[in-house]
Each structure stands twice: as structure tokens, then as C-alpha cells.
């Protein structure tokens, strides 16, 4: 079932052992067979724990749910694509005449799944940051390798994640990626109030990726 523009949903990161790692309140901008566009407003309160390296995950016990609430800093439009293993977030600062597009952020991740609360996915550590002028840089390459070395990811997953990121870089450089179809000029409806995360964000059962055993090996 597709969501309607303006609906408020929860976007959640689900860990390999089916815990909720992070959760954001998002407003639906578009939900079609080709694109899911979610808006996270600057000032939104979202749920998360501290970012942890693979070594820290191995040393410290997992928490059943995100323990802290934080304030989101920048207006963000997250573009997600059915069955794709990445999303692209567009970031802005300022409002009105001072509004300024900051960057594209390519998050390598599981394909999203629908839930009654919203949408689930899981981060795959490696990211690509692109400037408005399309200068590219990789982020967390060493940490991706650490996740493989410590048994959180299979080598096959890490190879596929890197290849997915390169495909997105190539599409951005060629101007063919869907995130470049005028989205940098998008702005939210000023009538939208600040959303709160849906009450069912932590009671809706987490979903799992169908390829979790291939991706996470013994951790699955």
C-alpha cells in the first residue's frame, strides 16, 4: 500500500539481529512504483544511539532500542528506490531567501521494506558524498573493511556495496541519476508542521532483508 503525500511515517534502521538502531520522523513527499521521497525537517527529534565502530559493536552489548533522542540539523530529502541498495539524501541549510543546497549524500544500504509504521532498511557503512558541483569522496572505507574482518559483513556484501557506490557515482557524473531531476531546487510545503515520530515506531515488528544470510554470514 502506497503512502499519501504529507503522511508522517517512521524510517528505521534495523540491525542484523532485528533490533531498531535508529528511527526518524519523516513526511512523505512521493511514494510510487519508482520512487520513495521522504522529508526529514531540520529540528526534528529522532531516535538513535552513539555511532559505533565494528570493534565497539563487538566489545559492547547491543541495546534493545535506540537509547537517546537527538535533534536533526538540516532539512533533508531522502530519495529511495524500490529494490535499490542505496538512497540519496539532499541536504540544505537556511530558509526562504537564505536557503542553500549543500550536498548529495549516497547511503549504501539494504533495499527498503514497508511496515505499518513506515519503512525499514539498514545502513551498510560505506557512503559517498557529492558536492553541488559533483566532486565525489568516499566515506568510511576503512570501517567497511573492519566490518568484514570482524565478521559483521561477508566479503561478497562488501564487494557489492562498493560496486553499488561506484554505479551511483557514475550515474551522478553523467547526470542520469533520478536524484538529479530537479530535486536540488525542491523545498518543503511551508504549511507542514514539525512532525513527531509515530507512536508505533518501536512496537511495529522489525523486518529483515531476504538476503541477510548472504550479506551477514554467521551474524544473520
N, CA, C and O of each residue as an XYZ file, in Angstrom:
880
protein
N       0.849     -1.187      0.000
C       0.000      0.000      0.000
C       0.888      1.242      0.000
O       1.753      1.400      0.862
N       0.666      2.112     -0.969
C       1.467      3.332     -1.060
C       0.953      4.378     -0.076
O      -0.241      4.451      0.217
N       1.872      5.171      0.416
C       1.542      6.271      1.318
C       1.168      7.509      0.513
O       1.551      7.655     -0.648
N       0.409      8.398      1.157
C      -0.026      9.624      0.511
C       0.942     10.762      0.831
O       1.505     10.802      1.926
N       1.143     11.693     -0.117
C       1.966     12.867      0.189
C       1.455     13.584      1.437
O       0.254     13.805      1.590
N       2.372     13.940      2.316
C       2.018     14.596      3.573
C       1.912     13.652      4.744
O       1.949     14.105      5.888
N       1.779     12.325      4.505
C       1.727     11.365      5.610
C       3.027     11.430      6.420
O       4.100     11.669      5.867
N       2.919     11.215      7.727
C       4.084     11.145      8.597
C       4.362      9.673      8.915
O       3.469      8.947      9.351
N       5.595      9.246      8.694
C       5.977      7.852      8.880
C       7.303      7.786      9.639
O       7.982      8.796      9.825
N       7.651      6.584     10.070
C       8.950      6.337     10.690
C       9.855      5.628      9.687
O       9.472      4.620      9.093
N      11.048      6.162      9.509
C      12.103      5.470      8.765
C      13.040      4.874      9.806
O      13.583      5.597     10.641
N      13.235      3.546      9.759
C      14.012      2.868     10.787
C      15.190      2.105     10.178
O      15.088      1.547      9.086
N      16.302      2.091     10.902
C      17.414      1.185     10.611
C      17.242     -0.055     11.489
O      17.116      0.049     12.709
N      17.239     -1.224     10.856
C      17.061     -2.495     11.562
C      18.373     -3.268     11.511
O      18.931     -3.469     10.433
N      18.866     -3.701     12.658
C      20.130     -4.414     12.706
C      19.959     -5.867     12.266
O      18.844     -6.365     12.110
N      21.102     -6.529     12.071
C      21.091     -7.930     11.648
C      20.327     -8.806     12.628
O      19.663     -9.759     12.222
N      20.416     -8.486     13.930
C      19.686     -9.285     14.924
C      18.301     -8.709     15.230
O      17.730     -8.957     16.292
N      17.783     -7.947     14.290
C      16.385     -7.476     14.294
C      16.079     -6.515     15.449
O      15.010     -6.586     16.056
N      17.010     -5.630     15.743
C      16.743     -4.535     16.675
C      16.577     -3.240     15.896
O      17.048     -3.116     14.766
N      15.904     -2.282     16.510
C      15.787     -0.956     15.912
C      17.009     -0.154     16.343
O      17.230      0.060     17.535
N      17.800      0.288     15.370
C      19.025      1.013     15.668
C      18.832      2.527     15.621
O      19.404      3.256     16.431
N      18.024      2.997     14.670
C      17.735      4.424     14.537
C      16.316      4.564     13.995
O      15.791      3.651     13.358
N      15.702      5.721     14.257
C      14.358      5.975     13.738
C      14.142      7.475     13.595
O      14.406      8.244     14.519
N      13.660      7.877     12.427
C      13.406      9.289     12.119
C      11.921      9.510     11.841
O      11.265      8.625     11.292
N      11.378     10.668     12.207
C      10.050     11.053     11.722
C      10.197     11.687     10.347
O      10.974     12.626     10.171
N       9.464     11.185      9.388
C       9.573     11.665      8.007
C       8.193     12.001      7.463
O       7.195     11.382      7.831
N       8.156     12.992      6.583
C       6.921     13.305      5.870
C       7.071     12.814      4.432
O       8.075     13.086      3.774
N       6.071     12.095      3.958
C       6.107     11.541      2.605
C       5.937     12.661      1.585
O       4.982     13.435      1.651
N       6.864     12.739      0.651
C       6.790     13.678     -0.469
C       6.254     12.975     -1.708
O       5.437     13.533     -2.441
N       6.713     11.751     -1.940
C       6.243     10.949     -3.071
C       6.425      9.485     -2.723
O       7.399      9.107     -2.072
N       5.487      8.667     -3.159
C       5.575      7.218     -2.958
C       4.944      6.552     -4.169
O       3.721      6.456     -4.273
N       5.789      6.094     -5.082
C       5.334      5.487     -6.330
C       6.095      4.185     -6.555
O       6.917      3.780     -5.733
N       5.809      3.541     -7.673
C       6.499      2.302     -8.013
C       7.966      2.535     -8.360
O       8.738      1.580     -8.447
N       8.363      3.804     -8.562
C       9.741      4.110     -8.946
C      10.517      4.886     -7.891
O      11.748      4.897     -7.912
N       9.810      5.535     -6.969
C      10.495      6.444     -6.049
C       9.741      6.593     -4.741
O       8.518      6.736     -4.715
N      10.510      6.554     -3.646
C      10.018      6.953     -2.336
C      10.820      8.165     -1.904
O      12.040      8.075     -1.761
N      10.165      9.295     -1.695
C      10.828     10.518     -1.269
C      10.311     10.894      0.116
O       9.110     11.087      0.307
N      11.224     10.995      1.077
C      10.881     11.291      2.459
C      11.606     12.556      2.912
O      12.800     12.717      2.663
N      10.881     13.445      3.574
C      11.452     14.692      4.062
C      11.661     14.611      5.561
O      10.734     14.307      6.312
N      12.907     14.889      6.002
C      13.238     14.993      7.419
C      13.542     16.464      7.695
O      14.526     17.004      7.190
N      12.714     17.096      8.480
C      12.833     18.537      8.712
C      13.919     18.850      9.724
O      14.087     18.128     10.707
N      14.659     19.931      9.485
C      15.588     20.439     10.490
C      14.805     20.733     11.771
O      13.739     21.348     11.730
N      15.337     20.295     12.887
C      14.654     20.463     14.157
C      13.865     19.252     14.596
O      13.378     19.211     15.726
N      13.724     18.251     13.716
C      13.011     17.024     14.081
C      13.757     16.279     15.179
O      14.988     16.284     15.225
N      13.002     15.643     16.057
C      13.581     14.795     17.085
C      13.590     13.345     16.586
O      12.551     12.791     16.228
N      14.793     12.742     16.570
C      14.896     11.369     16.097
C      15.584     10.499     17.139
O      16.243     11.009     18.045
N      15.428      9.177     17.009
C      15.934      8.229     17.987
C      17.217      7.581     17.462
O      17.282      7.173     16.302
N      18.230      7.491     18.318
C      19.498      6.891     17.891
C      20.365      6.606     19.107
O      20.131      7.117     20.202
N      21.359      5.786     18.880
C      22.422      5.596     19.843
C      23.687      6.220     19.294
O      23.677      6.713     18.166
N      24.765      6.217     20.038
C      26.027      6.749     19.523
C      26.531      5.888     18.370
O      26.360      4.669     18.375
N      27.158      6.535     17.372
C      27.732      5.781     16.271
C      28.859      4.917     16.807
O      29.706      5.389     17.566
N      28.867      3.623     16.403
C      29.863      2.698     16.925
C      30.616      2.023     15.789
O      30.027      1.663     14.770
N      31.902      1.856     15.966
C      32.705      1.112     15.009
C      32.401     -0.376     15.141
O      31.721     -0.795     16.077
N      32.910     -1.173     14.198
C      32.730     -2.619     14.282
C      33.353     -3.165     15.559
O      32.780     -4.043     16.202
N      34.530     -2.647     15.932
C      35.192     -3.106     17.148
C      34.356     -2.789     18.388
O      34.274     -3.601     19.310
N      33.742     -1.614     18.407
C      32.899     -1.247     19.543
C      31.647     -2.103     19.610
O      31.194     -2.452     20.700
N      31.084     -2.443     18.466
C      29.927     -3.340     18.441
C      30.281     -4.708     19.007
O      29.481     -5.333     19.704
N      31.497     -5.165     18.696
C      31.934     -6.481     19.158
C      32.180     -6.488     20.660
O      31.919     -7.484     21.334
N      32.682     -5.375     21.178
C      33.069     -5.310     22.591
C      31.905     -5.025     23.520
O      31.916     -5.452     24.675
N      30.900     -4.309     23.033
C      29.827     -3.849     23.902
C      28.508     -4.529     23.560
O      28.240     -4.793     22.388
N      27.685     -4.816     24.558
C      26.399     -5.470     24.285
C      25.466     -4.567     23.497
O      25.521     -3.342     23.603
N      24.606     -5.200     22.703
C      23.631     -4.453     21.920
C      22.486     -3.979     22.797
O      22.086     -4.663     23.740
N      21.967     -2.815     22.483
C      20.816     -2.281     23.201
C      19.534     -2.657     22.473
O      19.533     -2.734     21.244
N      18.445     -2.893     23.194
C      17.211     -3.347     22.538
C      16.547     -2.285     21.674
O      15.767     -2.612     20.778
N      16.845     -1.031     21.932
C      16.252      0.058     21.160
C      17.169      1.274     21.275
O      17.989      1.338     22.191
N      17.044      2.242     20.360
C      17.909      3.422     20.446
C      17.706      4.159     21.767
O      16.573      4.484     22.121
N      18.792      4.430     22.505
C      18.632      4.962     23.868
C      18.476      6.471     23.968
O      18.086      6.973     25.022
N      18.770      7.210     22.900
C      18.793      8.664     23.006
C      17.894      9.321     21.961
O      17.506      8.707     20.967
N      17.577     10.591     22.221
C      16.847     11.406     21.252
C      17.732     12.592     20.888
O      18.319     13.239     21.755
N      17.817     12.863     19.588
C      18.656     13.943     19.088
C      17.825     14.860     18.194
O      16.713     14.525     17.786
N      18.400     16.029     17.901
C      17.751     16.991     17.010
C      18.435     16.963     15.653
O      19.652     17.125     15.565
N      17.654     16.758     14.590
C      18.190     16.733     13.224
C      18.547     18.161     12.802
O      17.785     19.096     13.046
N      19.713     18.321     12.165
C      20.252     19.666     11.947
C      19.825     20.330     10.642
O      19.606     21.541     10.619
N      19.702     19.579      9.569
C      19.459     20.173      8.247
C      18.224     19.590      7.584
O      17.955     18.395      7.707
N      17.463     20.436      6.875
C      16.402     19.902      6.019
C      17.004     18.864      5.077
O      18.026     19.111      4.437
N      16.363     17.706      5.000
C      16.907     16.590      4.232
C      15.790     15.913      3.447
O      14.744     15.572      4.000
N      16.023     15.725      2.174
C      15.114     14.956      1.332
C      15.805     13.647      1.002
O      16.839     13.640      0.334
N      15.253     12.561      1.454
C      15.855     11.241      1.237
C      15.109     10.543      0.114
O      13.915     10.267      0.225
N      15.819     10.262     -0.964
C      15.245      9.604     -2.135
C      15.652      8.141     -2.105
O      16.839      7.815     -2.091
N      14.648      7.258     -2.095
C      14.864      5.824     -2.011
C      14.158      5.168     -3.198
O      13.144      5.666     -3.688
N      14.708      4.056     -3.645
C      14.255      3.460     -4.895
C      13.964      1.976     -4.678
O      14.835      1.246     -4.206
N      12.753      1.514     -5.013
C      12.395      0.119     -4.758
C      13.443     -0.856     -5.293
O      13.852     -0.773     -6.451
N      13.863     -1.771     -4.440
C      14.831     -2.837     -4.736
C      16.274     -2.342     -4.853
O      17.183     -3.155     -5.018
N      16.504     -1.024     -4.771
C      17.868     -0.496     -4.890
C      18.599     -0.618     -3.558
O      17.981     -0.563     -2.494
N      19.910     -0.784     -3.623
C      20.738     -0.924     -2.430
C      21.433      0.392     -2.089
O      22.575      0.399     -1.630
N      20.752      1.474     -2.311
C      21.262      2.781     -1.903
C      20.107      3.761     -1.827
O      19.037      3.527     -2.389
N      20.335      4.852     -1.130
C      19.456      6.017     -1.193
C      20.339      7.232     -1.427
O      21.555      7.176     -1.242
N      19.712      8.335     -1.837
C      20.431      9.595     -1.983
C      19.681     10.650     -1.186
O      18.497     10.899     -1.416
N      20.395     11.270     -0.238
C      19.815     12.356      0.552
C      20.358     13.689      0.053
O      21.548     13.823     -0.231
N      19.473     14.665     -0.047
C      19.854     16.032     -0.405
C      19.715     16.885      0.852
O      18.696     16.826      1.541
N      20.747     17.682      1.146
C      20.781     18.488      2.367
C      20.766     19.975      2.014
O      21.375     20.406      1.035
N      20.047     20.749      2.844
C      20.016     22.211      2.711
C      20.252     22.846      4.072
O      20.034     22.217      5.107
N      20.697     24.094      4.063
C      20.619     24.902      5.272
C      19.889     26.201      4.943
O      19.725     26.555      3.776
N      19.456     26.900      5.982
C      18.732     28.151      5.794
C      17.285     27.930      5.378
O      16.856     26.808      5.112
N      16.542     29.043      5.330
C      15.153     29.031      4.897
C      14.899     30.232      4.006
O      15.634     31.219      4.055
N      13.858     30.146      3.191
C      13.483     31.275      2.347
C      14.610     31.714      1.437
O      15.201     30.896      0.732
N      14.913     33.015      1.450
C      15.927     33.568      0.557
C      17.327     33.079      0.908
O      18.224     33.134      0.066
N      17.531     32.601      2.139
C      18.859     32.137      2.547
C      19.028     30.628      2.364
O      20.082     30.078      2.684
N      18.012     29.971      1.859
C      18.095     28.510      1.692
C      19.192     28.170      0.688
O      19.287     28.781     -0.377
N      20.027     27.176      1.044
C      21.183     26.839      0.215
C      21.354     25.326      0.155
O      21.380     24.652      1.185
N      21.471     24.797     -1.066
C      21.714     23.367     -1.239
C      23.160     23.041     -0.869
O      24.090     23.701     -1.332
N      23.342     22.021     -0.032
C      24.661     21.708      0.500
C      25.359     20.560     -0.225
O      26.514     20.693     -0.631
N      24.662     19.430     -0.390
C      25.340     18.246     -0.913
C      24.337     17.127     -1.211
O      23.197     17.133     -0.747
N      24.815     16.176     -2.004
C      24.181     14.864     -2.157
C      24.924     13.892     -1.243
O      26.149     13.946     -1.133
N      24.184     13.014     -0.597
C      24.795     12.018      0.284
C      24.255     10.652     -0.114
O      23.068     10.371      0.051
N      25.130      9.811     -0.637
C      24.739      8.477     -1.094
C      24.955      7.501      0.055
O      26.087      7.280      0.486
N      23.883      6.927      0.540
C      23.961      5.951      1.621
C      23.802      4.559      1.032
O      22.769      4.248      0.438
N      24.818      3.723      1.192
C      24.711      2.333      0.751
C      23.973      1.558      1.831
O      24.332      1.630      3.006
N      22.938      0.814      1.436
C      22.019      0.239      2.417
C      21.206     -0.892      1.802
O      21.251     -1.129      0.595
N      20.468     -1.579      2.655
C      19.534     -2.603      2.183
C      18.387     -1.946      1.408
O      18.067     -0.785      1.662
N      17.763     -2.666      0.468
C      16.516     -2.167     -0.119
C      15.469     -1.953      0.983
O      15.391     -2.737      1.929
N      14.678     -0.907      0.856
C      13.707     -0.613      1.908
C      12.538     -1.589      1.876
O      12.181     -2.133      0.831
N      11.953     -1.793      3.062
C      10.736     -2.596      3.202
C       9.639     -1.747      3.832
O       9.919     -0.843      4.620
N       8.410     -2.038      3.487
C       7.266     -1.313      4.040
C       6.789     -1.958      5.338
O       6.783     -3.182      5.475
N       6.391     -1.111      6.286
C       5.789     -1.577      7.527
C       4.547     -0.726      7.799
O       4.291      0.257      7.105
N       3.792     -1.116      8.808
C       2.623     -0.309      9.168
C       3.048      1.033      9.764
O       2.268      1.986      9.754
N       4.282      1.120     10.286
C       4.772      2.386     10.844
C       5.459      3.246      9.805
O       5.566      4.460      9.976
N       5.931      2.625      8.713
C       6.655      3.389      7.700
C       7.532      2.505      6.846
O       7.037      1.722      6.036
N       8.869      2.631      7.030
C       9.805      1.940      6.156
C      11.036      1.515      6.949
O      11.497      2.226      7.842
N      11.561      0.328      6.601
C      12.754     -0.212      7.239
C      13.872     -0.391      6.223
O      13.618     -0.709      5.061
N      15.105     -0.188      6.663
C      16.292     -0.516      5.888
C      17.412     -0.729      6.893
O      17.169     -0.752      8.099
N      18.640     -0.884      6.404
C      19.803     -0.940      7.283
C      21.018     -0.420      6.549
O      21.256     -0.755      5.389
N      21.778      0.399      7.239
C      22.978      1.024      6.692
C      24.071     -0.004      6.429
O      24.235     -0.950      7.199
N      24.823      0.181      5.339
C      25.948     -0.689      5.009
C      27.297      0.023      5.126
O      28.250     -0.322      4.428
N      27.368      1.008      6.004
C      28.612      1.641      6.457
C      29.234      2.594      5.430
O      29.501      3.751      5.755
N      29.464      2.136      4.216
C      30.133      2.951      3.209
C      29.183      4.015      2.658
O      28.005      3.747      2.425
N      29.710      5.226      2.452
C      28.924      6.335      1.909
C      29.720      7.050      0.825
O      30.940      6.916      0.731
N      28.997      7.812      0.013
C      29.618      8.704     -0.967
C      29.031     10.091     -0.753
O      27.812     10.244     -0.685
N      29.883     11.095     -0.646
C      29.444     12.486     -0.527
C      29.755     13.191     -1.838
O      30.868     13.091     -2.354
N      28.761     13.908     -2.381
C      28.943     14.652     -3.634
C      28.588     16.112     -3.406
O      27.524     16.419     -2.868
N      29.466     17.005     -3.809
C      29.215     18.433     -3.709
C      28.199     18.845     -4.776
O      27.940     18.078     -5.704
N      27.616     20.048     -4.656
C      26.709     20.517     -5.713
C      27.357     20.546     -7.089
O      26.668     20.408     -8.100
N      28.679     20.726     -7.138
C      29.399     20.736     -8.412
C      29.908     19.346     -8.793
O      30.686     19.195     -9.735
N      29.451     18.321     -8.039
C      29.747     16.914     -8.329
C      31.222     16.562     -8.159
O      31.819     15.881     -8.993
N      31.781     17.035     -7.075
C      33.036     16.477     -6.601
C      32.703     15.349     -5.648
O      31.848     15.509     -4.777
N      33.368     14.202     -5.795
C      32.987     12.994     -5.067
C      34.053     12.589     -4.055
O      35.251     12.744     -4.296
N      33.594     12.065     -2.917
C      34.513     11.472     -1.952
C      33.815     10.298     -1.270
O      32.618     10.341     -0.986
N      34.599      9.246     -1.016
C      34.109      8.093     -0.272
C      34.258      8.364      1.218
O      35.148      9.103      1.639
N      33.381      7.760      2.012
C      33.450      7.913      3.461
C      33.336      6.551      4.127
O      32.515      5.728      3.721
N      34.154      6.307      5.147
C      34.127      5.085      5.973
C      34.567      3.837      5.216
O      34.042      2.750      5.455
N      35.540      3.987      4.294
C      36.075      2.821      3.588
C      36.767      1.858      4.546
O      36.557      0.647      4.467
N      37.590      2.385      5.452
C      38.292      1.515      6.400
C      37.313      0.812      7.329
O      37.523     -0.343      7.701
N      36.244      1.507      7.702
C      35.264      0.896      8.599
C      34.487     -0.224      7.902
O      34.102     -1.200      8.545
N      34.255     -0.093      6.598
C      33.635     -1.189      5.844
C      34.522     -2.432      5.930
O      34.031     -3.532      6.183
N      35.824     -2.252      5.718
C      36.750     -3.382      5.796
C      36.791     -3.969      7.203
O      36.924     -5.183      7.363
N      36.680     -3.127      8.214
C      36.662     -3.609      9.587
C      35.431     -4.470      9.847
O      35.511     -5.463     10.570
N      34.303     -4.103      9.268
C      33.090     -4.901      9.430
C      33.252     -6.286      8.797
O      32.693     -7.265      9.291
N      34.011     -6.367      7.714
C      34.289     -7.669      7.109
C      35.251     -8.464      7.993
O      35.017     -9.638      8.279
N      36.330     -7.816      8.418
C      37.357     -8.507      9.199
C      36.816     -9.057     10.514
O      37.261    -10.109     10.973
N      35.867     -8.361     11.121
C      35.327     -8.779     12.407
C      34.057     -9.607     12.281
O      33.432     -9.946     13.286
N      33.673     -9.935     11.046
C      32.601    -10.896     10.843
C      31.199    -10.349     10.771
O      30.240    -11.121     10.776
N      31.045     -9.024     10.705
C      29.708     -8.451     10.613
C      29.160     -8.526      9.187
O      27.957     -8.710      8.996
N      30.034     -8.386      8.181
C      29.643     -8.446      6.774
C      30.443     -9.538      6.085
O      31.580     -9.817      6.467
N      29.856    -10.152      5.077
C      30.615    -11.060      4.229
C      31.432    -10.248      3.222
O      31.126     -9.090      2.938
N      32.476    -10.882      2.693
C      33.254    -10.216      1.656
C      32.389     -9.936      0.438
O      32.551     -8.901     -0.208
N      31.474    -10.842      0.113
C      30.591    -10.624     -1.042
C      29.755     -9.365     -0.869
O      29.559     -8.612     -1.823
N      29.257     -9.131      0.353
C      28.475     -7.919      0.590
C      29.349     -6.689      0.394
O      28.943     -5.753     -0.295
N      30.538     -6.669      0.984
C      31.405     -5.501      0.875
C      31.741     -5.192     -0.575
O      31.770     -4.027     -0.971
N      31.994     -6.226     -1.369
C      32.283     -6.027     -2.793
C      31.081     -5.432     -3.509
O      31.224     -4.528     -4.332
N      29.888     -5.945     -3.190
C      28.670     -5.444     -3.825
C      28.362     -4.011     -3.405
O      27.885     -3.213     -4.212
N      28.635     -3.686     -2.143
C      28.395     -2.330     -1.638
C      29.285     -1.330     -2.378
O      28.821     -0.275     -2.807
N      30.556     -1.669     -2.520
C      31.483     -0.781     -3.230
C      31.052     -0.600     -4.691
O      31.096      0.512     -5.217
N      30.641     -1.682     -5.338
C      30.214     -1.596     -6.739
C      28.955     -0.750     -6.885
O      28.813     -0.002     -7.853
N      28.041     -0.867     -5.923
C      26.827     -0.050     -5.958
C      27.175      1.428     -5.843
O      26.629      2.258     -6.569
N      28.084      1.754     -4.928
C      28.500      3.139     -4.793
C      29.133      3.689     -6.052
O      28.889      4.840     -6.415
N      29.949      2.879     -6.732
C      30.580      3.343     -7.958
C      29.554      3.560     -9.056
O      29.676      4.502     -9.839
N      28.536      2.694     -9.125
C      27.475      2.882    -10.129
C      26.745      4.204     -9.904
O      26.403      4.903    -10.857
N      26.508      4.540     -8.632
C      25.820      5.805     -8.339
C      26.715      6.988     -8.706
O      26.236      7.966     -9.280
N      27.995      6.913     -8.387
C      28.921      7.980     -8.778
C      28.887      8.185    -10.290
O      28.815      9.317    -10.767
N      28.940      7.091    -11.034
C      28.930      7.192    -12.495
C      27.637      7.830    -13.001
O      27.663      8.659    -13.911
N      26.506      7.440    -12.407
C      25.220      7.997    -12.835
C      25.118      9.481    -12.489
O      24.584     10.264    -13.274
N      25.622      9.870    -11.330
C      25.632     11.283    -10.973
C      26.518     12.080    -11.929
O      26.132     13.148    -12.403
N      27.693     11.555    -12.201
C      28.625     12.260    -13.086
C      28.046     12.430    -14.485
O      28.323     13.423    -15.158
N      27.246     11.466    -14.922
C      26.637     11.524    -16.256
C      25.309     12.284    -16.257
O      24.721     12.507    -17.315
N      24.839     12.681    -15.069
C      23.578     13.406    -14.961
C      22.353     12.558    -15.182
O      21.281     13.085    -15.482
N      22.487     11.238    -15.038
C      21.368     10.340    -15.336
C      20.661      9.816    -14.097
O      19.602      9.200    -14.214
N      21.220     10.044    -12.911
C      20.583      9.512    -11.704
C      19.296     10.273    -11.414
O      19.210     11.478    -11.647
N      18.297      9.556    -10.904
C      16.979     10.154    -10.653
C      17.032     11.302     -9.651
O      16.152     12.162     -9.667
N      18.035     11.339     -8.783
C      18.105     12.417     -7.793
C      18.434     13.763     -8.432
O      18.327     14.801     -7.780
N      18.833     13.752     -9.703
C      19.217     14.989    -10.376
C      18.099     15.578    -11.228
O      18.332     16.501    -12.008
N      16.907     15.057    -11.085
C      15.774     15.537    -11.873
C      15.070     16.697    -11.166
O      13.873     16.634    -10.883
N      15.832     17.750    -10.887
C      15.263     18.962    -10.310
C      15.099     18.955     -8.809
O      14.588     19.924     -8.248
N      15.519     17.882     -8.131
C      15.287     17.795     -6.697
C      16.102     18.813     -5.903
O      15.687     19.213     -4.816
N      17.242     19.236     -6.416
C      18.051     20.217     -5.687
C      17.329     21.556     -5.535
O      17.684     22.360     -4.673
N      16.312     21.797     -6.372
C      15.528     23.037     -6.295
C      14.240     22.842     -5.488
O      13.457     23.781     -5.344
N      14.017     21.657     -4.974
C      12.804     21.355     -4.212
C      12.827     22.075     -2.864
O      13.892     22.327     -2.300
N      11.648     22.399     -2.363
C      11.528     22.925     -0.997
C      10.241     22.393     -0.382
O       9.284     22.121     -1.108
N      10.194     22.240      0.928
C       9.010     21.665      1.576
C       7.846     22.645      1.604
O       8.031     23.857      1.499
N       6.667     22.106      1.744
C       5.464     22.928      1.898
C       5.572     23.694      3.215
O       5.682     23.074      4.273
N       5.544     25.024      3.176
C       5.702     25.798      4.421
C       4.561     25.592      5.409
O       4.681     25.970      6.574
N       3.458     25.001      4.963
C       2.321     24.760      5.861
C       2.517     23.498      6.690
O       1.765     23.271      7.638
N       3.510     22.668      6.359
C       3.726     21.437      7.111
C       4.223     21.744      8.518
O       5.232     22.433      8.670
N       3.541     21.252      9.552
C       4.067     21.415     10.917
C       5.219     20.429     11.151
O       5.390     19.467     10.403
N       5.983     20.681     12.179
C       7.073     19.783     12.542
C       6.490     18.419     12.930
O       5.648     18.346     13.824
N       6.918     17.356     12.280
C       6.330     16.050     12.607
C       6.958     15.435     13.849
O       8.116     15.699     14.172
N       6.183     14.618     14.532
C       6.687     13.779     15.614
C       6.767     12.348     15.108
O       6.002     11.950     14.229
N       7.677     11.592     15.652
C       7.806     10.212     15.224
C       6.545      9.446     15.597
O       6.051      9.606     16.713
N       5.999      8.610     14.696
C       4.770      7.879     15.007
C       4.903      7.049     16.282
O       5.967      6.501     16.571
N       3.827      6.966     17.029
C       3.849      6.271     18.316
C       4.219      4.797     18.183
O       4.711      4.190     19.135
N       3.986      4.226     17.014
C       4.259      2.793     16.820
C       5.675      2.520     16.320
O       5.962      1.403     15.888
N       6.565      3.511     16.369
C       7.906      3.325     15.813
C       8.648      2.170     16.478
O       9.440      1.491     15.825
N       8.400      1.935     17.787
C       9.140      0.899     18.498
C       8.303     -0.330     18.830
O       8.807     -1.266     19.449
N       7.035     -0.343     18.429
C       6.194     -1.525     18.671
C       5.895     -2.289     17.386
O       5.505     -3.455     17.439
N       6.072     -1.651     16.235
C       5.903     -2.343     14.959
C       7.054     -3.331     14.773
O       8.212     -2.925     14.866
N       6.781     -4.613     14.514
C       7.857     -5.601     14.407
C       8.866     -5.223     13.320
O       8.473     -4.855     12.213
N      10.160     -5.312     13.627
C      11.181     -5.046     12.616
C      11.116     -6.063     11.487
O      10.710     -7.208     11.689
N      11.519     -5.634     10.301
C      11.578     -6.526      9.147
C      13.027     -6.835      8.814
O      13.931     -6.095      9.205
N      13.251     -7.930      8.090
C      14.601     -8.339      7.715
C      14.732     -8.442      6.206
O      13.773     -8.769      5.507
N      15.913     -8.163      5.717
C      16.248     -8.301      4.304
C      16.290     -9.782      3.931
O      16.804    -10.604      4.689
N      15.757    -10.109      2.781
C      15.715    -11.510      2.359
C      17.109    -12.084      2.081
O      17.278    -13.303      2.073
N      18.097    -11.231      1.856
C      19.457    -11.693      1.581
C      20.367    -11.582      2.809
O      21.587    -11.505      2.666
N      19.791    -11.574      4.002
C      20.584    -11.311      5.205
C      21.655    -12.374      5.428
O      22.752    -12.031      5.869
N      21.387    -13.646      5.142
C      22.401    -14.677      5.367
C      23.571    -14.510      4.405
O      24.724    -14.682      4.800
N      23.289    -14.175      3.141
C      24.354    -13.904      2.184
C      25.154    -12.670      2.613
O      26.377    -12.638      2.471
N      24.471    -11.673      3.129
C      25.114    -10.409      3.468
C      25.895    -10.454      4.771
O      26.956     -9.839      4.880
N      25.374    -11.183      5.771
C      25.927    -11.080      7.113
C      26.493    -12.401      7.646
O      27.015    -12.447      8.760
N      26.392    -13.456      6.869
C      27.005    -14.718      7.239
C      26.534    -15.227      8.586
O      25.332    -15.325      8.829
N      27.482    -15.556      9.473
C      27.152    -16.126     10.769
C      26.386    -15.178     11.659
O      25.707    -15.614     12.588
N      26.485    -13.858     11.388
C      25.750    -12.878     12.199
C      24.249    -12.944     11.938
O      23.450    -12.502     12.764
N      23.867    -13.498     10.786
C      22.447    -13.471     10.404
C      21.681    -14.363     11.326
O      20.465    -14.493     11.190
